[in-house]
Amino acid sequence: MSGSATALNARQIAILDASVAAVLPRLDLSGLAGQRLFLTGGTGFFGLWLLSTLRALHAAGQTVHCCVLSRDPAGFLARHPQFREQPWLSFVAGNVRDFELPRQPFDLLLHAATETSMAVHAQPARMLDDIVLGTRQVIALAQQSGVKRMLLVSSGAVYGAQPPTLRHQPDDSALACNPLLPGSAYGEGKRVMELLGAIAQQAHGIASVVARCYAFSGPGLPLDGHFAIGNFVRDALGAQQITVQGDGRPMRSYLHGADLALWLFKLLLDGQAGQSYNVGSDEDLSIHELALRVRDVLSPGKPVVVRQPTATDEDAPRARYVPAISRARALGCAPWTPLDEALRQSAAYWSAASAG
């Protein structure tokens, strides 16, 4: 039901467009008009919402000329017909680690390319190289092309394990992941990426802003990946039960993809150079509570089964991955789209894919 290999139909595109239209008035993104943007990571979940937002801005008369790095531009356009033959959109084919630098000027750079599949996480050395070498390459592009501002999309993983007694991870937290663990390759890679941005800012005057991203929801999020929320939506739509693979106690929060895109563009335009911003929702719930929420919204009465129930006291500390977002809120960002609405949209989006 993931629909990843087939073209979006009119109903799916309409769901994306309506989601963006519902939040677009929330922030002033007029500073993007007329700018030349180079975008990496433009063909995954983040990219789908970023490009959908640029498409909406173009329709409203605020054109942003966007060049997207993609390993397979033709494949992306085959799956996403709404982006075909768009005068504001162009592509460069290549891998973020070693793509040929286009010989054209850019004003802004948004670097969101990161492979997050479990297969890549199982190869920590490759993951580290992809993040670090990819960042070096896009910074080389920024220097060559005259980029004035760049947004580096990082992760809450840079903080390492969030202390269970800390309900929200602050923007200014000095916590860090453990470099002695191979599993820290993603977080450590993102820390190096942030450092490379700071060095480029000092050495070349390119304003570098960092977005530390958490967990997200909404149409386009795969139902067959390692995202609990996607798996629960899949189960709600087509399984006999909703299955929680662990004990369901970890705490998470989810920001809608349309909200995410607006936040990232706002940070690119108006974020403080040399500063990091947590990006996500601060409205937390447990994985078990999430499964129950999905059930209640999408398939009332369907059983929810916890695969590894524990006898742990409910008041005992639990793993958390939830941001404080005071810096983003100060710029006008907020979690605008309710989680229940995100679930309904996701169900409608993937059901439309199945209907053809």
One Martini backbone bead per residue (centre of mass of N, CA, C, O) as a GRO file, in nm:
protein
  356
    1MET     BB    1   0.049   0.067   0.000
    2SER     BB    2   0.281   0.282  -0.056
    3GLY     BB    3   0.311   0.385  -0.371
    4SER     BB    4   0.621   0.445  -0.461
    5ALA     BB    5   0.603   0.329  -0.785
    6THR     BB    6   0.363   0.519  -0.835
    7ALA     BB    7   0.154   0.741  -0.949
    8LEU     BB    8   0.000   1.003  -0.869
    9ASN     BB    9  -0.311   1.110  -0.812
   10ALA     BB   10  -0.546   1.350  -0.796
   11ARG     BB   11  -0.624   1.298  -0.501
   12GLN     BB   12  -0.342   1.312  -0.373
   13ILE     BB   13  -0.271   1.596  -0.471
   14ALA     BB   14  -0.512   1.736  -0.330
   15ILE     BB   15  -0.421   1.670  -0.043
   16LEU     BB   16  -0.158   1.824  -0.050
   17ASP     BB   17  -0.268   2.101  -0.130
   18ALA     BB   18  -0.463   2.137   0.114
   19SER     BB   19  -0.248   2.123   0.335
   20VAL     BB   20  -0.090   2.372   0.246
   21ALA     BB   21  -0.323   2.581   0.234
   22ALA     BB   22  -0.390   2.568   0.547
   23VAL     BB   23  -0.080   2.699   0.629
   24LEU     BB   24   0.044   2.926   0.447
   25PRO     BB   25  -0.065   3.188   0.616
   26ARG     BB   26   0.118   3.160   0.883
   27LEU     BB   27   0.360   3.262   0.695
   28ASP     BB   28   0.621   3.472   0.584
   29LEU     BB   29   0.756   3.394   0.240
   30SER     BB   30   0.833   3.644   0.050
   31GLY     BB   31   1.154   3.613   0.047
   32LEU     BB   32   1.152   3.387  -0.187
   33ALA     BB   33   1.098   3.569  -0.405
   34GLY     BB   34   1.323   3.528  -0.676
   35GLN     BB   35   1.481   3.301  -0.582
   36ARG     BB   36   1.773   3.084  -0.576
   37LEU     BB   37   1.740   2.730  -0.530
   38PHE     BB   38   1.913   2.472  -0.359
   39LEU     BB   39   1.814   2.118  -0.345
   40THR     BB   40   1.831   1.867  -0.110
   41GLY     BB   41   1.612   1.619  -0.059
   42GLY     BB   42   1.361   1.654  -0.293
   43THR     BB   43   1.238   1.322  -0.309
   44GLY     BB   44   1.115   1.289  -0.041
   45PHE     BB   45   0.930   1.372   0.218
   46PHE     BB   46   1.042   1.653   0.242
   47GLY     BB   47   1.037   1.725  -0.063
   48LEU     BB   48   0.735   1.702  -0.116
   49TRP     BB   49   0.665   1.950   0.073
   50LEU     BB   50   0.852   2.163  -0.042
   51LEU     BB   51   0.745   2.152  -0.338
   52SER     BB   52   0.447   2.201  -0.269
   53THR     BB   53   0.500   2.485  -0.159
   54LEU     BB   54   0.628   2.608  -0.414
   55ARG     BB   55   0.381   2.558  -0.590
   56ALA     BB   56   0.191   2.741  -0.426
   57LEU     BB   57   0.355   3.001  -0.456
   58HIS     BB   58   0.342   3.014  -0.762
   59ALA     BB   59   0.028   3.031  -0.776
   60ALA     BB   60   0.055   3.312  -0.593
   61GLY     BB   61   0.320   3.472  -0.733
   62GLN     BB   62   0.581   3.320  -0.577
   63THR     BB   63   0.868   3.268  -0.728
   64VAL     BB   64   1.089   2.983  -0.708
   65HIS     BB   65   1.400   2.889  -0.812
   66CYS     BB   66   1.446   2.534  -0.845
   67CYS     BB   67   1.716   2.309  -0.767
   68VAL     BB   68   1.743   1.952  -0.787
   69LEU     BB   69   1.882   1.689  -0.628
   70SER     BB   70   1.905   1.368  -0.810
   71ARG     BB   71   1.937   1.033  -0.890
   72ASP     BB   72   1.612   1.033  -1.019
   73PRO     BB   73   1.429   1.243  -1.188
   74ALA     BB   74   1.246   1.065  -1.369
   75GLY     BB   75   1.124   0.898  -1.139
   76PHE     BB   76   1.000   1.130  -0.981
   77LEU     BB   77   0.817   1.241  -1.217
   78ALA     BB   78   0.659   0.979  -1.255
   79ARG     BB   79   0.535   0.994  -0.952
   80HIS     BB   80   0.513   1.337  -0.993
   81PRO     BB   81   0.320   1.510  -1.210
   82GLN     BB   82   0.300   1.804  -1.071
   83PHE     BB   83   0.628   1.859  -1.160
   84ARG     BB   84   0.589   1.881  -1.448
   85GLU     BB   85   0.672   2.138  -1.641
   86GLN     BB   86   0.815   2.346  -1.447
   87PRO     BB   87   0.959   2.660  -1.470
   88TRP     BB   88   1.084   2.658  -1.156
   89LEU     BB   89   1.197   2.360  -1.228
   90SER     BB   90   1.499   2.171  -1.161
   91PHE     BB   91   1.774   1.935  -1.242
   92VAL     BB   92   2.023   1.727  -1.078
   93ALA     BB   93   2.222   1.458  -1.143
   94GLY     BB   94   2.302   1.275  -0.840
   95ASN     BB   95   2.523   1.246  -0.581
   96VAL     BB   96   2.598   1.412  -0.292
   97ARG     BB   97   2.908   1.330  -0.286
   98ASP     BB   98   2.962   1.370  -0.643
   99PHE     BB   99   2.840   1.595  -0.784
  100GLU     BB  100   2.804   1.813  -1.036
  101LEU     BB  101   2.862   2.137  -1.045
  102PRO     BB  102   2.672   2.386  -1.116
  103ARG     BB  103   2.693   2.669  -1.353
  104GLN     BB  104   2.530   2.857  -1.121
  105PRO     BB  105   2.343   3.070  -0.951
  106PHE     BB  106   2.281   3.115  -0.590
  107ASP     BB  107   2.117   3.216  -0.286
  108LEU     BB  108   2.010   2.930  -0.184
  109LEU     BB  109   2.036   2.656   0.067
  110LEU     BB  110   1.892   2.317   0.102
  111HIS     BB  111   2.003   2.057   0.321
  112ALA     BB  112   1.824   1.723   0.313
  113ALA     BB  113   2.025   1.490   0.260
  114THR     BB  114   1.915   1.164   0.386
  115GLU     BB  115   1.959   0.841   0.464
  116THR     BB  116   1.700   0.640   0.666
  117SER     BB  117   1.734   0.358   0.632
  118MET     BB  118   1.802   0.056   0.773
  119ALA     BB  119   2.025  -0.031   0.576
  120VAL     BB  120   2.210   0.215   0.635
  121HIS     BB  121   2.225   0.190   0.946
  122ALA     BB  122   2.388  -0.091   0.904
  123GLN     BB  123   2.610   0.132   0.768
  124PRO     BB  124   2.789   0.353   0.933
  125ALA     BB  125   3.020   0.437   0.741
  126ARG     BB  126   2.841   0.520   0.504
  127MET     BB  127   2.671   0.728   0.651
  128LEU     BB  128   2.899   0.917   0.733
  129ASP     BB  129   2.999   0.977   0.448
  130ASP     BB  130   2.741   1.093   0.329
  131ILE     BB  131   2.719   1.335   0.521
  132VAL     BB  132   3.006   1.463   0.500
  133LEU     BB  133   3.058   1.461   0.191
  134GLY     BB  134   2.793   1.599   0.115
  135THR     BB  135   2.847   1.863   0.266
  136ARG     BB  136   3.105   1.943   0.119
  137GLN     BB  137   2.970   1.964  -0.161
  138VAL     BB  138   2.751   2.183  -0.096
  139ILE     BB  139   2.955   2.396   0.001
  140ALA     BB  140   3.103   2.418  -0.265
  141LEU     BB  141   2.857   2.525  -0.413
  142ALA     BB  142   2.808   2.774  -0.241
  143GLN     BB  143   3.077   2.911  -0.309
  144GLN     BB  144   3.051   2.910  -0.627
  145SER     BB  145   2.731   3.037  -0.635
  146GLY     BB  146   2.672   3.265  -0.403
  147VAL     BB  147   2.568   3.187  -0.140
  148LYS     BB  148   2.413   3.338   0.152
  149ARG     BB  149   2.214   3.098   0.246
  150MET     BB  150   2.182   2.815   0.482
  151LEU     BB  151   2.020   2.495   0.535
  152LEU     BB  152   2.073   2.248   0.781
  153VAL     BB  153   1.960   1.919   0.808
  154SER     BB  154   1.915   1.777   1.099
  155SER     BB  155   1.907   1.624   1.437
  156GLY     BB  156   1.810   1.497   1.747
  157ALA     BB  157   2.055   1.288   1.750
  158VAL     BB  158   2.284   1.482   1.857
  159TYR     BB  159   2.196   1.435   2.173
  160GLY     BB  160   2.104   1.169   2.205
  161ALA     BB  161   1.990   1.050   2.480
  162GLN     BB  162   1.711   1.124   2.644
  163PRO     BB  163   1.632   1.205   2.937
  164PRO     BB  164   1.361   1.081   3.110
  165THR     BB  165   1.336   1.361   3.290
  166LEU     BB  166   1.317   1.503   3.002
  167ARG     BB  167   1.057   1.615   2.827
  168HIS     BB  168   1.231   1.848   2.677
  169GLN     BB  169   1.450   1.934   2.431
  170PRO     BB  170   1.655   2.180   2.415
  171ASP     BB  171   1.804   2.397   2.200
  172ASP     BB  172   2.063   2.436   2.422
  173SER     BB  173   2.168   2.166   2.436
  174ALA     BB  174   2.478   1.976   2.541
  175LEU     BB  175   2.410   1.722   2.440
  176ALA     BB  176   2.543   1.390   2.330
  177CYS     BB  177   2.651   1.152   2.154
  178ASN     BB  178   2.810   0.841   2.146
  179PRO     BB  179   3.122   0.782   1.985
  180LEU     BB  180   3.150   0.459   2.078
  181LEU     BB  181   2.897   0.414   1.892
  182PRO     BB  182   2.792   0.305   1.589
  183GLY     BB  183   2.491   0.414   1.629
  184SER     BB  184   2.610   0.729   1.611
  185ALA     BB  185   2.659   0.805   1.309
  186TYR     BB  186   2.427   0.995   1.251
  187GLY     BB  187   2.468   1.205   1.478
  188GLU     BB  188   2.770   1.262   1.418
  189GLY     BB  189   2.734   1.351   1.128
  190LYS     BB  190   2.554   1.596   1.200
  191ARG     BB  191   2.763   1.741   1.371
  192VAL     BB  192   2.965   1.782   1.141
  193MET     BB  193   2.779   1.939   0.959
  194GLU     BB  194   2.747   2.180   1.148
  195LEU     BB  195   3.049   2.249   1.158
  196LEU     BB  196   3.087   2.304   0.855
  197GLY     BB  197   2.895   2.544   0.856
  198ALA     BB  198   3.055   2.719   1.057
  199ILE     BB  199   3.313   2.733   0.885
  200ALA     BB  200   3.181   2.864   0.634
  201GLN     BB  201   3.091   3.116   0.777
  202GLN     BB  202   3.375   3.215   0.866
  203ALA     BB  203   3.532   3.182   0.580
  204HIS     BB  204   3.269   3.280   0.361
  205GLY     BB  205   2.989   3.417   0.471
  206ILE     BB  206   2.782   3.184   0.515
  207ALA     BB  207   2.481   3.155   0.626
  208SER     BB  208   2.419   2.925   0.904
  209VAL     BB  209   2.149   2.699   0.950
  210VAL     BB  210   1.985   2.483   1.195
  211ALA     BB  211   1.786   2.176   1.168
  212ARG     BB  212   1.641   1.981   1.429
  213CYS     BB  213   1.495   1.687   1.363
  214TYR     BB  214   1.229   1.471   1.412
  215ALA     BB  215   0.900   1.382   1.391
  216PHE     BB  216   0.655   1.265   1.141
  217SER     BB  217   0.361   1.344   0.937
  218GLY     BB  218   0.167   1.225   0.677
  219PRO     BB  219   0.160   1.238   0.366
  220GLY     BB  220   0.418   1.008   0.232
  221LEU     BB  221   0.456   0.829   0.457
  222PRO     BB  222   0.558   0.534   0.501
  223LEU     BB  223   0.407   0.203   0.567
  224ASP     BB  224   0.697   0.011   0.520
  225GLY     BB  225   0.876   0.109   0.742
  226HIS     BB  226   1.031   0.251   1.054
  227PHE     BB  227   0.748   0.388   1.112
  228ALA     BB  228   0.510   0.369   1.339
  229ILE     BB  229   0.285   0.549   1.218
  230GLY     BB  230   0.274   0.404   0.944
  231ASN     BB  231   0.216   0.117   1.049
  232PHE     BB  232  -0.054   0.188   1.187
  233VAL     BB  233  -0.204   0.281   0.937
  234ARG     BB  234  -0.180   0.019   0.786
  235ASP     BB  235  -0.332  -0.154   0.994
  236ALA     BB  236  -0.596   0.010   0.995
  237LEU     BB  237  -0.654  -0.048   0.679
  238GLY     BB  238  -0.550  -0.394   0.655
  239ALA     BB  239  -0.567  -0.519   0.937
  240GLN     BB  240  -0.673  -0.696   1.225
  241GLN     BB  241  -0.439  -0.531   1.366
  242ILE     BB  242  -0.257  -0.330   1.592
  243THR     BB  243   0.102  -0.325   1.606
  244VAL     BB  244   0.326  -0.334   1.878
  245GLN     BB  245   0.655  -0.422   1.887
  246GLY     BB  246   0.693  -0.326   2.161
  247ASP     BB  247   0.591  -0.165   2.471
  248GLY     BB  248   0.497   0.153   2.415
  249ARG     BB  249   0.661   0.375   2.609
  250PRO     BB  250   0.773   0.563   2.429
  251MET     BB  251   0.831   0.905   2.353
  252ARG     BB  252   0.651   1.118   2.121
  253SER     BB  253   0.637   1.330   1.821
  254TYR     BB  254   0.428   1.512   1.560
  255LEU     BB  255   0.490   1.664   1.248
  256HIS     BB  256   0.368   1.799   0.986
  257GLY     BB  257   0.471   1.832   0.660
  258ALA     BB  258   0.361   2.120   0.608
  259ASP     BB  259   0.483   2.250   0.855
  260LEU     BB  260   0.776   2.176   0.802
  261ALA     BB  261   0.819   2.337   0.540
  262LEU     BB  262   0.768   2.617   0.660
  263TRP     BB  263   0.985   2.610   0.871
  264LEU     BB  264   1.231   2.575   0.683
  265PHE     BB  265   1.189   2.837   0.522
  266LYS     BB  266   1.201   3.026   0.765
  267LEU     BB  267   1.489   2.952   0.853
  268LEU     BB  268   1.627   3.026   0.590
  269LEU     BB  269   1.541   3.331   0.606
  270ASP     BB  270   1.529   3.395   0.960
  271GLY     BB  271   1.745   3.257   1.079
  272GLN     BB  272   2.006   3.244   1.282
  273ALA     BB  273   2.319   3.268   1.243
  274GLY     BB  274   2.462   2.996   1.412
  275GLN     BB  275   2.188   2.842   1.460
  276SER     BB  276   1.964   2.631   1.636
  277TYR     BB  277   1.659   2.427   1.556
  278ASN     BB  278   1.393   2.284   1.661
  279VAL     BB  279   1.195   2.023   1.477
  280GLY     BB  280   0.868   1.995   1.603
  281SER     BB  281   0.673   1.855   1.837
  282ASP     BB  282   0.552   1.917   2.189
  283GLU     BB  283   0.333   1.681   2.163
  284ASP     BB  284   0.310   1.416   2.367
  285LEU     BB  285   0.339   1.049   2.324
  286SER     BB  286   0.296   0.730   2.322
  287ILE     BB  287   0.307   0.456   2.128
  288HIS     BB  288   0.049   0.337   2.244
  289GLU     BB  289  -0.121   0.594   2.218
  290LEU     BB  290  -0.090   0.611   1.914
  291ALA     BB  291  -0.232   0.347   1.843
  292LEU     BB  292  -0.502   0.431   1.972
  293ARG     BB  293  -0.543   0.682   1.797
  294VAL     BB  294  -0.552   0.543   1.526
  295ARG     BB  295  -0.790   0.363   1.592
  296ASP     BB  296  -1.001   0.587   1.666
  297VAL     BB  297  -0.979   0.738   1.383
  298LEU     BB  298  -0.974   0.475   1.163
  299SER     BB  299  -1.055   0.192   1.363
  300PRO     BB  300  -1.292   0.133   1.547
  301GLY     BB  301  -1.232  -0.160   1.757
  302LYS     BB  302  -0.957  -0.231   1.696
  303PRO     BB  303  -0.704  -0.410   1.786
  304VAL     BB  304  -0.435  -0.370   2.028
  305VAL     BB  305  -0.099  -0.500   2.009
  306VAL     BB  306   0.151  -0.587   2.243
  307ARG     BB  307   0.439  -0.765   2.203
  308GLN     BB  308   0.617  -0.627   2.472
  309PRO     BB  309   0.513  -0.651   2.752
  310THR     BB  310   0.531  -0.493   3.073
  311ALA     BB  311   0.572  -0.454   3.438
  312THR     BB  312   0.608  -0.166   3.438
  313ASP     BB  313   0.580   0.114   3.578
  314GLU     BB  314   0.416   0.389   3.457
  315ASP     BB  315   0.613   0.593   3.634
  316ALA     BB  316   0.847   0.515   3.494
  317PRO     BB  317   1.095   0.573   3.315
  318ARG     BB  318   1.123   0.692   2.971
  319ALA     BB  319   1.171   0.711   2.659
  320ARG     BB  320   1.279   1.008   2.470
  321TYR     BB  321   1.157   1.220   2.166
  322VAL     BB  322   1.136   1.556   2.254
  323PRO     BB  323   1.087   1.887   2.179
  324ALA     BB  324   1.184   2.199   2.213
  325ILE     BB  325   1.038   2.521   2.044
  326SER     BB  326   1.111   2.825   2.111
  327ARG     BB  327   1.266   2.934   1.865
  328ALA     BB  328   1.050   2.876   1.652
  329ARG     BB  329   0.819   3.031   1.789
  330ALA     BB  330   0.962   3.314   1.765
  331LEU     BB  331   0.904   3.289   1.433
  332GLY     BB  332   0.593   3.147   1.422
  333CYS     BB  333   0.610   2.860   1.490
  334ALA     BB  334   0.389   2.562   1.469
  335PRO     BB  335   0.158   2.311   1.547
  336TRP     BB  336  -0.116   2.317   1.337
  337THR     BB  337  -0.161   2.019   1.268
  338PRO     BB  338  -0.339   1.781   1.373
  339LEU     BB  339  -0.300   1.452   1.428
  340ASP     BB  340  -0.577   1.353   1.334
  341GLU     BB  341  -0.555   1.487   1.055
  342ALA     BB  342  -0.302   1.339   0.962
  343LEU     BB  343  -0.433   1.058   0.968
  344ARG     BB  344  -0.661   1.110   0.768
  345GLN     BB  345  -0.482   1.191   0.532
  346SER     BB  346  -0.316   0.934   0.510
  347ALA     BB  347  -0.551   0.743   0.458
  348ALA     BB  348  -0.656   0.887   0.201
  349TYR     BB  349  -0.395   0.875   0.035
  350TRP     BB  350  -0.357   0.555   0.037
  351SER     BB  351  -0.640   0.483  -0.061
  352ALA     BB  352  -0.612   0.628  -0.333
  353ALA     BB  353  -0.379   0.452  -0.434
  354SER     BB  354  -0.544   0.183  -0.432
  355ALA     BB  355  -0.774   0.289  -0.628
  356GLY     BB  356  -0.618   0.462  -0.877
   0.00000   0.00000   0.00000
